[in-house]
Amino acid sequence: MDMGRESRWEKDAMTVEIVFAFVTGTLLAAAVFAVALIPALLLGVSEPTGKAMLVGGALVGAAAGIRRLVSVLLRFDAHRRQGH
């Protein structure tokens, strides 16, 4: 038995966790963007203001999604290092 190598189960667990982190990060980014998009559409704001709201929503959404992705993966790594 190779003590330095990861088992198939551990590799599968990592794959599932990466996909989970990516999907939840993407959904969070989309939700944050939608929160910025809805007021811009409902209020009928002017062109420059609407564009600024969309760009701001995209930036904040991307930041939230990346933060979610990183936090899930770091939590999984810490959990894995503890031997769980």
DAPERA-V933056 format. One record per backbone hydrogen bond with DSSP energy under -0.5 kcal/mol. NH is the residue of the N-H (numbers start at 0). CO is the residue of the C=O. E is the energy in kcal/mol with one decimal. If there is no record, write none. Layout:
nh:NH co:CO e:E
nh:NH co:CO e:E
This chain:
nh:2 co:0 e:-0.7
nh:4 co:1 e:-0.5
nh:10 co:6 e:-2.0
nh:11 co:7 e:-2.5
nh:12 co:8 e:-2.5
nh:13 co:9 e:-2.1
nh:14 co:10 e:-2.2
nh:15 co:11 e:-2.5
nh:16 co:12 e:-2.3
nh:17 co:13 e:-2.5
nh:18 co:14 e:-2.4
nh:19 co:15 e:-2.6
nh:20 co:16 e:-2.7
nh:21 co:17 e:-2.5
nh:22 co:18 e:-2.8
nh:23 co:19 e:-2.7
nh:24 co:20 e:-2.1
nh:25 co:21 e:-2.3
nh:26 co:22 e:-2.5
nh:27 co:23 e:-2.3
nh:28 co:24 e:-2.3
nh:29 co:25 e:-2.4
nh:30 co:26 e:-2.3
nh:31 co:27 e:-2.5
nh:32 co:28 e:-2.3
nh:33 co:29 e:-2.4
nh:34 co:30 e:-1.9
nh:35 co:31 e:-1.3
nh:36 co:32 e:-2.2
nh:37 co:33 e:-2.8
nh:38 co:34 e:-0.8
nh:39 co:35 e:-1.0
nh:40 co:36 e:-2.1
nh:41 co:37 e:-3.0
nh:42 co:38 e:-2.6
nh:43 co:39 e:-0.6
nh:44 co:39 e:-1.0
nh:49 co:45 e:-3.1
nh:50 co:46 e:-2.5
nh:51 co:47 e:-2.2
nh:52 co:48 e:-2.4
nh:53 co:49 e:-2.2
nh:54 co:50 e:-2.6
nh:55 co:51 e:-2.7
nh:56 co:52 e:-2.6
nh:57 co:53 e:-2.4
nh:58 co:54 e:-2.5
nh:59 co:55 e:-2.8
nh:60 co:56 e:-2.6
nh:61 co:57 e:-2.5
nh:62 co:58 e:-2.4
nh:63 co:59 e:-2.5
nh:64 co:60 e:-2.5
nh:65 co:61 e:-2.5
nh:66 co:62 e:-2.4
nh:67 co:63 e:-2.2
nh:68 co:64 e:-2.4
nh:69 co:65 e:-2.7
nh:70 co:66 e:-2.5
nh:71 co:67 e:-2.4
nh:72 co:68 e:-2.1
nh:73 co:69 e:-2.6
nh:74 co:70 e:-2.3
nh:75 co:71 e:-2.2
nh:76 co:72 e:-2.3
nh:77 co:73 e:-2.5
nh:78 co:74 e:-2.2
nh:79 co:75 e:-2.7
nh:80 co:76 e:-2.4
nh:81 co:77 e:-1.2
nh:82 co:79 e:-1.3
nh:83 co:78 e:-1.7
